[in-house]
């Protein structure tokens, strides 16, 4: 897929996203995907509890060779969903994505 930037600010954000991908994965992105995504947070959310850990697969550091990672949260954010139970939301917490992985 290709990406056409219509505004300078969009281009700046895109470049920042590519840099973060490269720092996190330790190799540059092969492509940029775009698509529609409902980014609105509903006014009413159902609190599910605290997100104590995050488990995910990524080819971080080894292109084409995904591995599983488990990250335990130092400051657990709240896990919530919409009233229909179809969309999850991570609220709060103190974590960030760095070249070392997800920290915090």
N, CA, C and O atoms as CSV, one atom per row, in Angstrom:
chain,resi,resn,atom,element,x,y,z
A,1,UNK,N,N,0.842,-1.185,0.000
A,1,UNK,CA,C,0.000,0.000,0.000
A,1,UNK,C,C,0.876,1.232,0.000
A,1,UNK,O,O,1.989,1.219,0.526
A,2,UNK,N,N,0.380,2.270,-0.578
A,2,UNK,CA,C,1.120,3.528,-0.559
A,2,UNK,C,C,0.397,4.514,0.338
A,2,UNK,O,O,-0.749,4.306,0.737
A,3,UNK,N,N,1.080,5.564,0.634
A,3,UNK,CA,C,0.519,6.576,1.517
A,3,UNK,C,C,0.798,7.933,0.917
A,3,UNK,O,O,1.939,8.230,0.566
A,4,UNK,N,N,-0.219,8.761,0.793
A,4,UNK,CA,C,-0.061,10.112,0.271
A,4,UNK,C,C,-0.356,11.084,1.396
A,4,UNK,O,O,-1.450,11.080,1.961
A,5,UNK,N,N,0.618,11.911,1.719
A,5,UNK,CA,C,0.449,12.903,2.780
A,5,UNK,C,C,-0.169,14.158,2.195
A,5,UNK,O,O,0.347,14.720,1.229
A,6,UNK,N,N,-1.255,14.589,2.769
A,6,UNK,CA,C,-1.922,15.797,2.289
A,6,UNK,C,C,-1.538,17.018,3.094
A,6,UNK,O,O,-1.669,18.149,2.626
A,7,UNK,N,N,-1.066,16.789,4.299
A,7,UNK,CA,C,-0.682,17.904,5.158
A,7,UNK,C,C,0.717,17.654,5.690
A,7,UNK,O,O,1.127,16.510,5.889
A,8,UNK,N,N,1.432,18.722,5.915
A,8,UNK,CA,C,2.788,18.597,6.436
A,8,UNK,C,C,2.796,17.902,7.796
A,8,UNK,O,O,3.671,17.080,8.070
A,9,UNK,N,N,1.830,18.229,8.643
A,9,UNK,CA,C,1.810,17.622,9.972
A,9,UNK,C,C,1.623,16.108,9.876
A,9,UNK,O,O,2.181,15.364,10.684
A,10,UNK,N,N,0.842,15.646,8.894
A,10,UNK,CA,C,0.657,14.215,8.701
A,10,UNK,C,C,1.976,13.566,8.315
A,10,UNK,O,O,2.293,12.474,8.785
A,11,UNK,N,N,2.749,14.234,7.460
A,11,UNK,CA,C,4.044,13.716,7.038
A,11,UNK,C,C,5.002,13.623,8.226
A,11,UNK,O,O,5.763,12.661,8.334
A,12,UNK,N,N,4.969,14.601,9.104
A,12,UNK,CA,C,5.826,14.593,10.293
A,12,UNK,C,C,5.467,13.409,11.191
A,12,UNK,O,O,6.352,12.718,11.695
A,13,UNK,N,N,4.180,13.177,11.387
A,13,UNK,CA,C,3.727,12.056,12.219
A,13,UNK,C,C,4.111,10.732,11.563
A,13,UNK,O,O,4.535,9.803,12.249
A,14,UNK,N,N,3.967,10.639,10.253
A,14,UNK,CA,C,4.334,9.420,9.536
A,14,UNK,C,C,5.822,9.123,9.698
A,14,UNK,O,O,6.203,7.979,9.947
A,15,UNK,N,N,6.655,10.135,9.559
A,15,UNK,CA,C,8.100,9.943,9.721
A,15,UNK,C,C,8.436,9.515,11.156
A,15,UNK,O,O,9.297,8.661,11.363
A,16,UNK,N,N,7.761,10.104,12.136
A,16,UNK,CA,C,7.983,9.721,13.536
A,16,UNK,C,C,7.574,8.260,13.758
A,16,UNK,O,O,8.251,7.523,14.476
A,17,UNK,N,N,6.471,7.851,13.143
A,17,UNK,CA,C,6.011,6.466,13.274
A,17,UNK,C,C,7.017,5.501,12.650
A,17,UNK,O,O,7.289,4.439,13.211
A,18,UNK,N,N,7.566,5.864,11.502
A,18,UNK,CA,C,8.575,5.012,10.854
A,18,UNK,C,C,9.836,4.897,11.712
A,18,UNK,O,O,10.430,3.823,11.811
A,19,UNK,N,N,10.238,6.002,12.328
A,19,UNK,CA,C,11.424,5.970,13.204
A,19,UNK,C,C,11.182,5.069,14.417
A,19,UNK,O,O,12.049,4.283,14.798
A,20,UNK,N,N,9.991,5.190,15.021
A,20,UNK,CA,C,9.670,4.362,16.180
A,20,UNK,C,C,9.645,2.885,15.790
A,20,UNK,O,O,10.152,2.037,16.525
A,21,UNK,N,N,9.056,2.580,14.639
A,21,UNK,CA,C,9.047,1.198,14.159
A,21,UNK,C,C,10.481,0.682,14.058
A,21,UNK,O,O,10.789,-0.411,14.535
A,22,UNK,N,N,11.352,1.468,13.438
A,22,UNK,CA,C,12.746,1.070,13.259
A,22,UNK,C,C,13.482,0.876,14.571
A,22,UNK,O,O,14.246,-0.077,14.720
A,23,UNK,N,N,13.258,1.778,15.533
A,23,UNK,CA,C,13.919,1.646,16.841
A,23,UNK,C,C,13.414,0.414,17.591
A,23,UNK,O,O,14.192,-0.300,18.223
A,24,UNK,N,N,12.105,0.171,17.514
A,24,UNK,CA,C,11.515,-0.949,18.240
A,24,UNK,C,C,11.890,-2.288,17.602
A,24,UNK,O,O,12.338,-3.203,18.292
A,25,UNK,N,N,11.705,-2.399,16.281
A,25,UNK,CA,C,11.932,-3.667,15.583
A,25,UNK,C,C,13.394,-3.916,15.223
A,25,UNK,O,O,13.799,-5.053,14.983
A,26,UNK,N,N,14.189,-2.828,15.189
A,26,UNK,CA,C,15.603,-2.885,14.804
A,26,UNK,C,C,15.790,-3.156,13.317
A,26,UNK,O,O,16.837,-3.645,12.893
A,27,UNK,N,N,14.765,-2.833,12.527
A,27,UNK,CA,C,14.859,-2.826,11.068
A,27,UNK,C,C,13.753,-1.909,10.555
A,27,UNK,O,O,12.751,-1.718,11.244
A,28,UNK,N,N,13.914,-1.334,9.352
A,28,UNK,CA,C,12.928,-0.380,8.850
A,28,UNK,C,C,11.634,-1.066,8.415
A,28,UNK,O,O,11.638,-2.253,8.088
A,29,UNK,N,N,10.524,-0.320,8.413
A,29,UNK,CA,C,9.260,-0.901,7.944
A,29,UNK,C,C,9.341,-1.197,6.449
A,29,UNK,O,O,9.935,-0.431,5.691
A,30,UNK,N,N,8.742,-2.307,6.031
A,30,UNK,CA,C,8.749,-2.660,4.612
A,30,UNK,C,C,7.631,-1.952,3.856
A,30,UNK,O,O,7.714,-1.773,2.641
A,31,UNK,N,N,6.594,-1.551,4.571
A,31,UNK,CA,C,5.470,-0.856,3.940
A,31,UNK,C,C,4.672,-0.123,5.007
A,31,UNK,O,O,4.835,-0.355,6.204
A,32,UNK,N,N,3.814,0.759,4.544
A,32,UNK,CA,C,2.929,1.506,5.435
A,32,UNK,C,C,1.507,1.123,5.073
A,32,UNK,O,O,1.108,1.224,3.913
A,33,UNK,N,N,0.752,0.691,6.048
A,33,UNK,CA,C,-0.640,0.328,5.823
A,33,UNK,C,C,-1.537,1.445,6.320
A,33,UNK,O,O,-1.304,2.028,7.379
A,34,UNK,N,N,-2.549,1.728,5.552
A,34,UNK,CA,C,-3.537,2.711,5.978
A,34,UNK,C,C,-4.913,2.074,5.871
A,34,UNK,O,O,-5.117,1.131,5.107
A,35,UNK,N,N,-5.824,2.583,6.621
A,35,UNK,CA,C,-7.180,2.069,6.565
A,35,UNK,C,C,-8.074,2.847,7.505
A,35,UNK,O,O,-7.619,3.685,8.283
A,36,UNK,N,N,-9.337,2.553,7.413
A,36,UNK,CA,C,-10.297,3.227,8.279
A,36,UNK,C,C,-10.275,2.594,9.667
A,36,UNK,O,O,-10.160,1.378,9.821
A,37,UNK,N,N,-10.386,3.454,10.658
A,37,UNK,CA,C,-10.397,2.985,12.041
A,37,UNK,C,C,-11.224,3.969,12.856
A,37,UNK,O,O,-10.959,5.171,12.849
A,38,UNK,N,N,-12.217,3.455,13.552
A,38,UNK,CA,C,-13.028,4.318,14.404
A,38,UNK,C,C,-12.205,4.658,15.640
A,38,UNK,O,O,-11.995,3.813,16.510
A,39,UNK,N,N,-11.742,5.902,15.708
A,39,UNK,CA,C,-10.870,6.317,16.809
A,39,UNK,C,C,-11.633,6.985,17.939
A,39,UNK,O,O,-11.037,7.389,18.937
A,40,UNK,N,N,-12.932,7.103,17.794
A,40,UNK,CA,C,-13.711,7.757,18.849
A,40,UNK,C,C,-13.834,6.846,20.070
A,40,UNK,O,O,-14.108,5.651,19.954
A,41,UNK,N,N,-13.629,7.431,21.215
A,41,UNK,CA,C,-13.830,6.696,22.463
A,41,UNK,C,C,-15.267,6.952,22.897
A,41,UNK,O,O,-15.668,8.106,23.046
A,42,UNK,N,N,-16.050,5.894,23.102
A,42,UNK,CA,C,-17.444,6.083,23.512
A,42,UNK,C,C,-17.533,6.831,24.840
A,42,UNK,O,O,-16.612,6.782,25.656
A,43,UNK,N,N,-18.643,7.517,25.043
A,43,UNK,CA,C,-18.859,8.234,26.301
A,43,UNK,C,C,-19.016,7.263,27.469
A,43,UNK,O,O,-18.698,7.601,28.609
A,44,UNK,N,N,-19.505,6.063,27.185
A,44,UNK,CA,C,-19.707,5.056,28.225
A,44,UNK,C,C,-18.802,3.860,27.933
A,44,UNK,O,O,-18.839,3.290,26.843
A,45,UNK,N,N,-17.999,3.495,28.916
A,45,UNK,CA,C,-17.133,2.325,28.807
A,45,UNK,C,C,-17.411,1.382,29.966
A,45,UNK,O,O,-17.820,1.813,31.044
A,46,UNK,N,N,-17.189,0.106,29.740
A,46,UNK,CA,C,-17.340,-0.903,30.782
A,46,UNK,C,C,-15.947,-1.216,31.327
A,46,UNK,O,O,-15.075,-1.674,30.588
A,47,UNK,N,N,-15.743,-0.967,32.619
A,47,UNK,CA,C,-14.440,-1.251,33.234
A,47,UNK,C,C,-14.319,-2.753,33.424
A,47,UNK,O,O,-15.146,-3.373,34.093
A,48,UNK,N,N,-13.280,-3.333,32.831
A,48,UNK,CA,C,-13.063,-4.772,32.943
A,48,UNK,C,C,-12.095,-5.112,34.062
A,48,UNK,O,O,-12.181,-6.189,34.652
A,49,UNK,N,N,-11.174,-4.204,34.358
A,49,UNK,CA,C,-10.195,-4.445,35.411
A,49,UNK,C,C,-8.868,-3.801,35.068
A,49,UNK,O,O,-8.792,-2.923,34.208
A,50,UNK,N,N,-7.818,-4.248,35.751
A,50,UNK,CA,C,-6.477,-3.720,35.499
A,50,UNK,C,C,-5.764,-4.612,34.491
A,50,UNK,O,O,-5.873,-5.837,34.544
A,51,UNK,N,N,-5.039,-3.991,33.579
A,51,UNK,CA,C,-4.236,-4.733,32.611
A,51,UNK,C,C,-2.876,-4.982,33.257
A,51,UNK,O,O,-2.009,-4.108,33.254
A,52,UNK,N,N,-2.697,-6.172,33.807
A,52,UNK,CA,C,-1.479,-6.508,34.550
A,52,UNK,C,C,-0.316,-6.869,33.632
A,52,UNK,O,O,0.845,-6.658,33.981
A,53,UNK,N,N,-0.631,-7.415,32.453
A,53,UNK,CA,C,0.420,-7.838,31.524
A,53,UNK,C,C,-0.100,-7.755,30.096
A,53,UNK,O,O,-1.305,-7.751,29.844
A,54,UNK,N,N,0.838,-7.691,29.187
A,54,UNK,CA,C,0.539,-7.633,27.762
A,54,UNK,C,C,1.352,-8.739,27.093
A,54,UNK,O,O,2.572,-8.790,27.252
A,55,UNK,N,N,0.693,-9.618,26.352
A,55,UNK,CA,C,1.365,-10.704,25.640
A,55,UNK,C,C,1.146,-10.467,24.158
A,55,UNK,O,O,0.010,-10.299,23.714
A,56,UNK,N,N,2.228,-10.451,23.389
A,56,UNK,CA,C,2.107,-10.201,21.959
A,56,UNK,C,C,3.210,-10.919,21.198
A,56,UNK,O,O,4.231,-11.291,21.775
A,57,UNK,N,N,3.002,-11.112,19.899
A,57,UNK,CA,C,4.017,-11.692,19.020
A,57,UNK,C,C,4.538,-10.612,18.106
A,57,UNK,O,O,3.773,-9.779,17.621
A,58,UNK,N,N,5.842,-10.620,17.867
A,58,UNK,CA,C,6.471,-9.626,17.007
A,58,UNK,C,C,7.753,-10.215,16.433
A,58,UNK,O,O,8.392,-11.067,17.051
A,59,UNK,N,N,8.118,-9.749,15.242
A,59,UNK,CA,C,9.403,-10.164,14.677
A,59,UNK,C,C,10.493,-9.168,15.051
A,59,UNK,O,O,11.480,-9.004,14.334
A,60,UNK,N,N,10.298,-8.511,16.180
A,60,UNK,CA,C,11.250,-7.522,16.701
A,60,UNK,C,C,12.656,-8.113,16.767
A,60,UNK,O,O,12.887,-9.125,17.429
A,61,UNK,N,N,13.582,-7.471,16.078
A,61,UNK,CA,C,14.973,-7.901,16.092
A,61,UNK,C,C,15.307,-9.039,15.141
A,61,UNK,O,O,16.480,-9.284,14.860
A,62,UNK,N,N,14.287,-9.744,14.639
A,62,UNK,CA,C,14.505,-10.874,13.727
A,62,UNK,C,C,13.424,-10.856,12.652
A,62,UNK,O,O,12.396,-11.517,12.802
A,63,UNK,N,N,13.641,-10.103,11.563
A,63,UNK,CA,C,12.623,-9.991,10.509
A,63,UNK,C,C,12.123,-11.358,10.034
A,63,UNK,O,O,12.910,-12.249,9.715
A,64,UNK,N,N,10.805,-11.499,9.997
A,64,UNK,CA,C,10.188,-12.729,9.516
A,64,UNK,C,C,10.209,-13.879,10.503
A,64,UNK,O,O,9.791,-14.988,10.168
A,65,UNK,N,N,10.689,-13.637,11.716
A,65,UNK,CA,C,10.747,-14.688,12.732
A,65,UNK,C,C,10.051,-14.216,14.011
A,65,UNK,O,O,10.715,-13.864,14.985
A,66,UNK,N,N,8.711,-14.209,14.008
A,66,UNK,CA,C,8.002,-13.711,15.188
A,66,UNK,C,C,8.266,-14.555,16.434
A,66,UNK,O,O,8.375,-15.780,16.381
A,67,UNK,N,N,8.362,-13.846,17.550
A,67,UNK,CA,C,8.515,-14.470,18.865
A,67,UNK,C,C,7.454,-13.879,19.775
A,67,UNK,O,O,6.905,-12.814,19.494
A,68,UNK,N,N,7.172,-14.567,20.852
A,68,UNK,CA,C,6.198,-14.061,21.821
A,68,UNK,C,C,6.916,-13.268,22.902
A,68,UNK,O,O,7.999,-13.641,23.354
A,69,UNK,N,N,6.295,-12.169,23.306
A,69,UNK,CA,C,6.819,-11.319,24.366
A,69,UNK,C,C,5.742,-11.156,25.428
A,69,UNK,O,O,4.559,-11.043,25.107
A,70,UNK,N,N,6.150,-11.145,26.687
A,70,UNK,CA,C,5.240,-10.890,27.804
A,70,UNK,C,C,5.779,-9.679,28.542
A,70,UNK,O,O,6.936,-9.659,28.964
A,71,UNK,N,N,4.932,-8.667,28.694
A,71,UNK,CA,C,5.342,-7.462,29.409
A,71,UNK,C,C,4.419,-7.275,30.605
A,71,UNK,O,O,3.211,-7.109,30.437
A,72,UNK,N,N,4.975,-7.302,31.804
A,72,UNK,CA,C,4.201,-7.042,33.017
A,72,UNK,C,C,4.233,-5.544,33.296
A,72,UNK,O,O,5.300,-4.931,33.263
A,73,UNK,N,N,3.082,-4.957,33.567
A,73,UNK,CA,C,2.944,-3.520,33.765
A,73,UNK,C,C,3.357,-3.117,35.173
A,73,UNK,O,O,2.864,-3.677,36.152
A,74,UNK,N,N,4.267,-2.141,35.278
A,74,UNK,CA,C,4.658,-1.598,36.580
A,74,UNK,C,C,3.520,-0.788,37.189
A,74,UNK,O,O,3.275,-0.845,38.394
A,75,UNK,N,N,2.832,-0.037,36.342
A,75,UNK,CA,C,1.703,0.797,36.755
A,75,UNK,C,C,0.514,0.392,35.886
A,75,UNK,O,O,0.277,1.005,34.844
A,76,UNK,N,N,-0.238,-0.631,36.298
A,76,UNK,CA,C,-1.270,-1.190,35.429
A,76,UNK,C,C,-2.336,-0.180,34.999
A,76,UNK,O,O,-2.941,0.489,35.836
A,77,UNK,N,N,-2.560,-0.077,33.680
A,77,UNK,CA,C,-3.644,0.760,33.189
A,77,UNK,C,C,-4.973,0.028,33.361
A,77,UNK,O,O,-5.006,-1.160,33.682
A,78,UNK,N,N,-6.051,0.746,33.144
A,78,UNK,CA,C,-7.384,0.158,33.198
A,78,UNK,C,C,-7.726,-0.438,31.841
A,78,UNK,O,O,-7.492,0.187,30.806
A,79,UNK,N,N,-8.274,-1.638,31.844
A,79,UNK,CA,C,-8.771,-2.263,30.624
A,79,UNK,C,C,-10.281,-2.091,30.607
A,79,UNK,O,O,-10.964,-2.446,31.568
A,80,UNK,N,N,-10.800,-1.544,29.513
A,80,UNK,CA,C,-12.234,-1.291,29.391
A,80,UNK,C,C,-12.693,-1.696,27.995
A,80,UNK,O,O,-11.875,-1.927,27.105
A,81,UNK,N,N,-14.002,-1.779,27.814
A,81,UNK,CA,C,-14.559,-2.070,26.490
A,81,UNK,C,C,-15.783,-1.199,26.266
A,81,UNK,O,O,-16.294,-0.567,27.190
A,82,UNK,N,N,-16.244,-1.178,25.016
A,82,UNK,CA,C,-17.465,-0.433,24.719
A,82,UNK,C,C,-18.663,-1.241,25.220
A,82,UNK,O,O,-18.515,-2.400,25.605
A,83,UNK,N,N,-19.844,-0.630,25.214
A,83,UNK,CA,C,-21.046,-1.266,25.757
A,83,UNK,C,C,-21.433,-2.524,24.983
A,83,UNK,O,O,-22.112,-3.395,25.527
A,84,UNK,N,N,-21.012,-2.634,23.725
A,84,UNK,CA,C,-21.316,-3.817,22.921
A,84,UNK,C,C,-20.299,-4.933,23.153
A,84,UNK,O,O,-20.509,-6.067,22.721
A,85,UNK,N,N,-19.204,-4.614,23.831
A,85,UNK,CA,C,-18.177,-5.608,24.099
A,85,UNK,C,C,-17.334,-5.964,22.883
A,85,UNK,O,O,-16.769,-7.056,22.816
A,86,UNK,N,N,-17.246,-5.051,21.923
A,86,UNK,CA,C,-16.521,-5.336,20.675
A,86,UNK,C,C,-15.189,-4.617,20.532
A,86,UNK,O,O,-14.357,-5.016,19.717
A,87,UNK,N,N,-14.975,-3.570,21.306
A,87,UNK,CA,C,-13.729,-2.802,21.199
A,87,UNK,C,C,-13.102,-2.662,22.578
A,87,UNK,O,O,-13.787,-2.331,23.547
A,88,UNK,N,N,-11.800,-2.914,22.667
A,88,UNK,CA,C,-11.072,-2.777,23.925
A,88,UNK,C,C,-10.349,-1.441,23.977
A,88,UNK,O,O,-9.935,-0.904,22.950
A,89,UNK,N,N,-10.203,-0.914,25.182
A,89,UNK,CA,C,-9.509,0.350,25.400
A,89,UNK,C,C,-8.550,0.186,26.575
A,89,UNK,O,O,-8.898,-0.403,27.598
A,90,UNK,N,N,-7.344,0.714,26.415
A,90,UNK,CA,C,-6.356,0.739,27.490
A,90,UNK,C,C,-6.291,2.176,27.976
A,90,UNK,O,O,-5.924,3.076,27.221
A,91,UNK,N,N,-6.645,2.393,29.230
A,91,UNK,CA,C,-6.752,3.742,29.780
A,91,UNK,C,C,-5.716,3.967,30.876
A,91,UNK,O,O,-5.651,3.214,31.847
A,92,UNK,N,N,-4.919,4.998,30.711
A,92,UNK,CA,C,-3.955,5.365,31.745
A,92,UNK,C,C,-2.722,4.482,31.740
A,92,UNK,O,O,-2.355,3.903,30.717
A,93,UNK,N,N,-2.095,4.388,32.892
A,93,UNK,CA,C,-0.847,3.643,33.016
A,93,UNK,C,C,0.337,4.509,32.625
A,93,UNK,O,O,0.180,5.555,31.995
A,94,UNK,N,N,1.512,4.064,33.004
A,94,UNK,CA,C,2.742,4.786,32.650
A,94,UNK,C,C,3.675,3.815,31.945
A,94,UNK,O,O,4.506,3.166,32.579
A,95,UNK,N,N,3.532,3.723,30.641
A,95,UNK,CA,C,4.399,2.861,29.855
A,95,UNK,C,C,4.689,3.557,28.535
A,95,UNK,O,O,3.990,4.492,28.142
A,96,UNK,N,N,5.722,3.091,27.865
A,96,UNK,CA,C,6.087,3.688,26.578
A,96,UNK,C,C,6.803,2.640,25.735
A,96,UNK,O,O,7.315,1.647,26.252
A,97,UNK,N,N,6.829,2.882,24.428
A,97,UNK,CA,C,7.516,2.005,23.492
A,97,UNK,C,C,8.892,2.601,23.236
A,97,UNK,O,O,9.005,3.756,22.824
A,98,UNK,N,N,9.943,1.814,23.479
A,98,UNK,CA,C,11.322,2.274,23.325
A,98,UNK,C,C,12.105,1.242,22.506
A,98,UNK,O,O,11.568,0.189,22.162
A,99,UNK,N,N,13.366,1.539,22.194
A,99,UNK,CA,C,14.187,0.538,21.501
A,99,UNK,C,C,14.372,-0.758,22.304
A,99,UNK,O,O,14.742,-1.788,21.742
A,100,UNK,N,N,14.115,-0.705,23.611
A,100,UNK,CA,C,14.252,-1.883,24.463
A,100,UNK,C,C,12.957,-2.679,24.570
A,100,UNK,O,O,12.941,-3.747,25.183
A,101,UNK,N,N,11.872,-2.179,23.986
A,101,UNK,CA,C,10.574,-2.837,24.053
A,101,UNK,C,C,9.554,-1.931,24.716
A,101,UNK,O,O,9.673,-0.706,24.671
A,102,UNK,N,N,8.555,-2.537,25.328
A,102,UNK,CA,C,7.547,-1.782,26.070
A,102,UNK,C,C,8.059,-1.659,27.497
A,102,UNK,O,O,8.334,-2.664,28.153
A,103,UNK,N,N,8.186,-0.440,27.973
A,103,UNK,CA,C,8.728,-0.193,29.313
A,103,UNK,C,C,7.688,0.502,30.180
A,103,UNK,O,O,6.902,1.321,29.704
A,104,UNK,N,N,7.703,0.154,31.470
A,104,UNK,CA,C,6.832,0.833,32.425
A,104,UNK,C,C,5.773,-0.054,32.993
A,104,UNK,O,O,4.968,0.391,33.811
